[in-house]
Structures are given as C-alpha cells and as structure tokens.
C-alpha cells in the first residue's frame, strides 16, 4: 500500500496485524499512536494529573497508581517492562510490538522469548551511533563541514597550558565529557576565562561526575548562535526530513556546578528562510543515508548551531527525541503525516511504498507552535505546587485555569495546555537527575520566540509567574532575562 497522506496512514494502521503498546515514563510521551489505533495501550510509570484526559483516547496502566514507593529518578522503559504488573498484562495479551523511547540490552533480553519486538533500533547499533566520538568522525567520512574539534584525555585537559587551549580554538571553547551518555547539558561546560578552566579542572580532577568515571573529552569552539535541531527518518526507500525547529536552552539557568545546555523546549515557525531549510534538509538526508548504510531505521535527531552564515551539526540523537509527541500533535493539526508515525511504520510495516515527494513537501512546510519544559531546581527552590493539568489563559498578570482540556492543542492566542504534572510532587517522583527535575510540559499553539530569538514578553512573564507561584522561586527574574534564549554552546545534547 502507498502512503501519501493522512487518509492512507489511517488505512495502513487499521490493517496492521498484532497489537502495538507504548511504554513511557509518562503516558503523554507515547500518546501519538492513540490517534490511529483503537484501544491503544500505554504502560507508564508516572502518575500524572493529565491521565483522565489521556484515558479518553487510550487505555493506560500507570504503575505510579498501582505500586507505592516507586522511584522515578533516572528510570527507563526497562524498569516499567520489568514490573510484574506489565509482565502479566503482556502475557495475557496479543501485543506484538512495543513502542519505546529507545531499546536497551536488558529490555531485549526480557523480550527475547516473548515474540515481542521493539519499535526501535537494537541497543548495540544505537550505542554505537550515539557516541559523540563516532558522530564527529562519521561527519568527516561523509565530508560534512563541522566545527573544529579535539578529543583529549582527562590528564591532557588537566596538564595542557590554558594559553595553548585558548589558542587552539582562537578563543572560548566548550568542554564535553565523552563518557556521560545522557544529554540535556550533563557534562557540558563553557570555558571563556582561565577562571572557568580552573573550575572545570577542579571538577575533572575528582574523577567522577553524575556517577560516571571521566576519561575523555570533546573540545570545540564556543559559537554564540541560534540553537536548532531537525528530525530525520530512515525508511526502506529513502530518508525524510522534518521541519527545522528552534531549541530553547538554559531558561532555568546552569546547574550548580556550571553545566550548560539544559534543554527546555522547542519553538516551531512556518516561515523559516527557505535557504536555511534546504541546507538543514540536505545535511539531515546525507547523515540519514549514511545511517541507512549501516542498518539504521526510523527517527533520529541532529542538534545544530547556526551562526548567521553557516549551519553546523553538533550531536546525533539516534532515537525518539524531546520534540515528540508535541511535534506530532502540531503536524496532525495541519493534516500532515507525522514523522513519528512514519518511524513506527519503518519497523512494523517496512514494505509500505512511500510517496516521498508528497510527504516531504508537507513535512518541510513546517508547523507553528511551541513547548516549554518546567523544571524544579532542588538546590534553589521549594515545592509549593499549584499547577493543574488542562487549559489555561494568560490574562497579563497571572494564568487562569479554564478546566480540563478536550484536546491537546490550545485554541486561543494566549492559551496554553499543561501536561505531565505529577499527582504528588516531591523529589522522589520527579523525572530527571542532577539539579533539575522535570515537573511539567507546557504546550502552545504559536511560536514563543520573537524575530530576535528572544522569548515573547507574555511568555517570559508567564514563566516568571509560574516560577514564583509553584516553585517558591523569585518570580521577578528568569535566568534568560539577559541573553538570547536560543543561544547555545556546542554539544548540548
């Protein structure tokens, strides 16, 4: 069967043999398939206030509702899959595919004798291509222009003279650990002065960070520019590119030890410069075709930095990314076949014939909208949560709760929808690790950045209000008040 549009997509999903179930830390993170499959099942960990809304379109088993004492910090899909509750439901069902964030070795072992496949690349391949060292060398093999880089050991970073390092990059540079696999700014430091370098060396000399032994580092020049990213999807017949998206970075400040590059959301605009879109698309496809040659399938994301003249690739994320499912919801709103669903078909219906030109035209047309992640800084804030799941409107001074949402895309200009708020808020049940623990996601119908890349005034005021109202913080200030919110150091993850 051929895939050209949403009508074709719905027909294809109706004929798929074998049930698909989603596994995610939150139910919202796997909700996309519920729009295409009847009785879609989701297994999730976190008991969130949006579950009543999501249960209108999906069947959800939430371990946080059923099992006391669950610790959500650094949890993975494998932890959910290992639960006796989930194992029992899988045994009594005809589920044939599990839709997961990414595959893990222990997950593959658990499913080995169950005749259940994961909608994800095998862990061995994912681990290989997610390596930062692999990616910079992969770009060289593909003859894709990138920022100058050096890979050095801890000893070399500790012993090399400061002047030598600054001369190497003709100014400030970024230090990124190669051993810390999780992104979101972990193990990323900007070095602009000798004092910054001394601070980084002090951390490195301890030998461990985030429970990981530090050995090697990727160094690149620090370029002040616009942080962007783009998704690609490898299918049997070719590579598709998604819309170019702005990334929101460091809205809530650096970590207590100065790590930078904390991912805080996206802003999507449908009026990007065509030349920039074409350049990003060419890059994404070239990388995608290279990945296809080594057996990769499905979605991947590439973090990019645009300095106003050139677009540089920074990092490869060979898995579902933080853009989903928000991007999927926005694409459905515009009647565009979502890249996320093409990813699913690459694993469960690989024989589908794709009308690549029609699909790409609609995907590249772009969408409008945004999402912002709300974090709790455990060292600087106290929890006094008042957020509810559902629709809000900003009245210029505060957010007014309008009630549970009947959909997941806001309608009014200053409306927004809040999802993924834990029912009980404490550090044990908040998702994440390190200083910043995630406590909510806010969805917008329009972009949240102005033409200069700064947060719109009303969105900035909203975040200040939310910070003071829910986190016991100083609502007069936001860490991004004095810099461009889309400015990113290299290698944010």
Secondary structure by P-SEA (a helix, b strand, c coil): cccccaaaaaaaaaaccbbbbbbcccccccccccccccbbbbbbcccccaaaaaaaccccccccccccccccccccaaaaaacaaaaaaaaaccccccccccccaaaaaaacccccccccccaaaaaaaacaaaaaaaaaaacccccbbbbbcaaaaacccaaaaaaaccccbbbbbccccccccccbbbbccaaaaaaaaaaaaacccccccccbbbbbccccccccbbbbbbcccccccccbbbbbcccccccccccccccccbbbbccccaaaaaaaaaaaaaaaaaaaaaccccbbbbbbbbcccbbbbcccccccccccaaaaaaaaaaccccaaaaaaaaccccccccaaaaaaaaaacbbbbbbbbbbbcccccccccccccbbbbbcccbbbbcccccccccccccbbbbcccccccccccccccccccccbbbbbccccccccccccaaaaaaaaaaaaacccccccccccccccccccccccc
